Amino acid sequence: MSDEARGFVGGIPENYDRGLGPIFFTDCAEHTARLVAGYAPLRVLETGAGTGIVTRRLRDLLPATTRLIATDLNPPMLEIARKKFRSDEPVEFRQADAMALPFADASFDAMVCQFSAQFFPDKEKSYREAYRVLAPGGRYVFSVVDGAHPHGRIADEVAAQFFPTDPPQFYRVGTGYNKTTRLRSR
């Protein structure tokens, strides 16, 4: 597990979900989940699922017969995600590294990753893994920060006012809105 992922423990996952989720991730999750649902996949893998913001929308929009697996490198984040689902809802949570996915070749019709791919240490390896686990004709829908949205800069400036000698560094990687990319396999 990367040092960055290890830091999201204790109350951080809950605060991340409650504080940042509605501001930065919910609207994009809606867009992403609708896009994926429009492809009518039977088997969906989400990597970098975090606290399950996209996972929740996917489960709401996809038929109950669609197999949905949400993965993340960080178990405490997945624990927050699990709490968003009833025990009878068909969703599976697994700790997994997007650069070494524990799934067979051609296992999924769609793969989703919202705002996590930019943090993967070896992006090329993660893309090869996505290609490997996608069935022929499968789709990889992912969003990354493009830096065009001012939220990250504004949040940095406000936080720095309260912590002038040691401002939080979370936003340094950017929190602007996304560019959604759709890749087809094979």
C-alpha positions as CSV (number, residue, x, y, z in Angstrom):
1,M,0.0,0.0,0.0
2,S,1.4,3.4,-0.9
3,D,2.2,5.9,1.9
4,E,-0.5,8.2,0.5
5,A,-3.2,5.5,0.8
6,R,-2.0,4.5,4.3
7,G,-2.8,8.0,5.5
8,F,-6.5,7.7,4.9
9,V,-7.3,6.0,8.3
10,G,-9.1,6.9,11.5
11,G,-11.7,9.6,10.9
12,I,-10.3,10.6,7.6
13,P,-12.3,8.3,5.4
14,E,-15.6,9.4,7.0
15,N,-14.7,13.1,6.8
16,Y,-13.5,12.6,3.2
17,D,-16.9,11.1,2.4
18,R,-19.0,13.6,4.3
19,G,-17.0,16.7,3.5
20,L,-15.5,16.3,0.1
21,G,-18.0,13.8,-1.4
22,P,-20.9,16.2,-1.8
23,I,-18.7,19.1,-3.0
24,F,-16.4,17.4,-5.5
25,F,-17.4,13.8,-6.3
26,T,-21.2,13.4,-6.2
27,D,-22.1,15.2,-9.4
28,C,-19.3,13.5,-11.3
29,A,-20.4,10.2,-9.9
30,E,-23.9,10.7,-11.3
31,H,-22.5,11.4,-14.7
32,T,-20.1,8.5,-14.6
33,A,-22.7,6.0,-13.4
34,R,-25.3,7.1,-16.0
35,L,-22.6,6.7,-18.7
36,V,-21.7,3.2,-17.6
37,A,-25.4,2.2,-17.1
38,G,-26.0,3.2,-20.7
39,Y,-23.7,0.5,-21.9
40,A,-25.9,-2.1,-20.1
41,P,-22.9,-4.1,-18.8
42,L,-23.5,-7.5,-17.0
43,R,-20.2,-7.4,-15.0
44,V,-18.7,-4.1,-13.7
45,L,-15.4,-3.5,-11.8
46,E,-14.7,-0.3,-10.0
47,T,-11.1,0.5,-9.1
48,G,-10.2,3.2,-6.6
49,A,-13.7,3.1,-5.3
50,G,-12.9,5.0,-2.1
51,T,-15.9,5.5,0.0
52,G,-18.3,4.2,-2.6
53,I,-19.8,7.4,-4.0
54,V,-19.8,6.1,-7.6
55,T,-20.5,2.5,-6.4
56,R,-23.7,3.7,-4.8
57,R,-24.9,5.4,-8.0
58,L,-23.9,2.4,-10.1
59,R,-25.9,0.1,-7.9
60,D,-28.9,2.4,-8.0
61,L,-28.8,2.6,-11.8
62,L,-27.7,-0.9,-12.9
63,P,-30.1,-3.9,-12.8
64,A,-29.8,-6.0,-9.6
65,T,-28.5,-8.8,-11.9
66,T,-25.4,-6.8,-12.8
67,R,-22.4,-8.1,-11.0
68,L,-20.7,-5.1,-9.3
69,I,-17.3,-5.3,-7.6
70,A,-15.8,-2.2,-5.9
71,T,-12.1,-2.3,-5.1
72,D,-9.7,0.1,-3.4
73,L,-6.3,-0.2,-2.0
74,N,-7.4,1.3,1.3
75,P,-9.6,-0.9,3.6
76,P,-10.8,1.9,5.8
77,M,-12.2,3.7,2.8
78,L,-14.0,0.5,1.7
79,E,-15.5,0.2,5.2
80,I,-17.2,3.5,4.7
81,A,-18.4,2.4,1.3
82,R,-19.9,-0.9,2.7
83,K,-22.1,1.2,5.1
84,K,-23.9,2.7,2.1
85,F,-25.4,-0.7,1.2
86,R,-28.0,-3.0,2.7
87,S,-26.7,-6.6,3.2
88,D,-29.1,-7.8,0.5
89,E,-27.8,-5.5,-2.2
90,P,-25.6,-7.3,-4.7
91,V,-22.2,-5.5,-4.5
92,E,-18.9,-7.0,-3.5
93,F,-16.1,-5.0,-1.9
94,R,-12.4,-6.1,-2.2
95,Q,-9.1,-4.6,-1.4
96,A,-7.1,-4.6,-4.6
97,D,-4.3,-2.8,-6.3
98,A,-5.4,-1.4,-9.7
99,M,-1.9,-2.3,-11.0
100,A,-2.2,-6.0,-10.1
101,L,-5.9,-6.8,-10.3
102,P,-6.8,-10.2,-8.8
103,F,-9.3,-11.1,-11.6
104,A,-9.1,-13.4,-14.6
105,D,-8.7,-12.1,-18.1
106,A,-11.8,-10.8,-19.8
107,S,-13.8,-10.8,-16.5
108,F,-15.7,-7.6,-16.9
109,D,-17.8,-5.7,-19.5
110,A,-17.1,-2.3,-17.9
111,M,-14.5,-0.9,-15.6
112,V,-14.9,2.4,-13.8
113,C,-12.4,4.6,-12.0
114,Q,-13.3,8.1,-10.8
115,F,-10.5,10.4,-9.7
116,S,-8.1,7.6,-8.7
117,A,-6.1,6.8,-11.9
118,Q,-4.1,10.0,-11.5
119,F,-2.7,8.7,-8.2
120,F,-1.6,5.3,-9.5
121,P,2.2,5.2,-9.3
122,D,2.4,3.2,-12.6
123,K,-0.4,4.4,-14.8
124,E,0.7,2.4,-17.8
125,K,0.6,-0.8,-15.7
126,S,-2.9,0.1,-14.4
127,Y,-4.1,0.6,-18.0
128,R,-2.7,-2.7,-19.1
129,E,-4.5,-4.4,-16.2
130,A,-7.8,-2.7,-17.2
131,Y,-7.3,-3.9,-20.8
132,R,-6.5,-7.4,-19.5
133,V,-9.6,-7.8,-17.3
134,L,-12.0,-6.3,-19.8
135,A,-13.9,-8.6,-22.1
136,P,-13.7,-7.9,-25.9
137,G,-15.9,-4.8,-26.5
138,G,-15.6,-3.9,-22.8
139,R,-15.4,-0.2,-21.8
140,Y,-13.1,1.5,-19.3
141,V,-14.6,4.8,-18.1
142,F,-12.4,6.9,-15.9
143,S,-12.2,10.5,-14.8
144,V,-9.1,12.5,-14.0
145,V,-8.6,16.0,-12.7
146,D,-7.8,18.5,-15.5
147,G,-6.9,21.4,-13.2
148,A,-9.4,23.7,-14.9
149,H,-11.8,24.0,-12.0
150,P,-10.9,26.5,-9.3
151,H,-12.1,24.5,-6.2
152,G,-8.6,23.1,-5.5
153,R,-6.9,26.4,-5.6
154,I,-9.6,28.1,-3.5
155,A,-9.6,25.3,-0.9
156,D,-5.8,25.6,-0.7
157,E,-5.9,29.3,-0.1
158,V,-8.6,29.1,2.6
159,A,-6.9,26.2,4.4
160,A,-3.5,28.0,4.3
161,Q,-5.2,30.9,6.2
162,F,-6.0,28.6,9.1
163,F,-2.7,26.7,9.0
164,P,-0.1,29.2,7.7
165,T,2.9,27.3,9.0
166,D,1.7,23.8,8.0
167,P,-1.2,23.9,5.4
168,P,-2.9,20.6,4.5
169,Q,-1.4,19.2,1.3
170,F,-4.4,17.1,0.1
171,Y,-5.4,19.6,-2.6
172,R,-2.0,20.1,-4.0
173,V,-2.7,17.3,-6.5
174,G,-5.8,19.2,-7.7
175,T,-9.5,18.8,-7.3
176,G,-10.8,20.3,-10.5
177,Y,-13.6,18.7,-12.4
178,N,-13.0,15.9,-14.7
179,K,-12.2,14.8,-18.2
180,T,-14.0,11.5,-18.7
181,T,-12.3,9.1,-21.0
182,R,-13.9,6.1,-22.5
183,L,-11.6,3.3,-23.8
184,R,-12.8,0.2,-25.6
185,S,-11.0,-3.0,-25.2
186,R,-9.9,-5.1,-28.1
